[in-house]
């Protein structure tokens, strides 16, 4: 008995493709860029307010320094109300 060689097997490749993605237009990119810019601006403003509040709080917590004339041996600028008019 003569055996016949089996026929060559060719594999079948099946590629499963997902749902199509929606297109990204110029308007979508501009809106995304404006949103990111607004977010960065808001973050910078918030950081500025926090740092400014820290500086003011530090200044009020420790007012006795040589820059604002509140040492015992220094004289302040006395920028309060003007002296009364004594020319009368």
C-alpha positions, 0 to 999 in steps of 0.5 A: 500500500502506497501512502499519499503524502498529506496536502500542505496546510495553509493557515488562515489568519483572522484579524479582529478589528475594533470599532472605528475611532471618531475623527479628531478635527482642528476644533477639537485640538483648539478646544483641548489647547484652550482647556489646558491653557486655562488649567495652567493659568488657574494653577499659577494664579492659585499658587501665587495666592498661596505663596503671597499669603505665606509671605504676608503671614510670615511678615505678620508673624515676625514683624520685628526686623530691620527692614521695617524699622521695628528694632529697639535702636532703629527709628521708623518712617512714621508714615501715619497720619500727618501732623496737625497744622500749627500755623494758626 
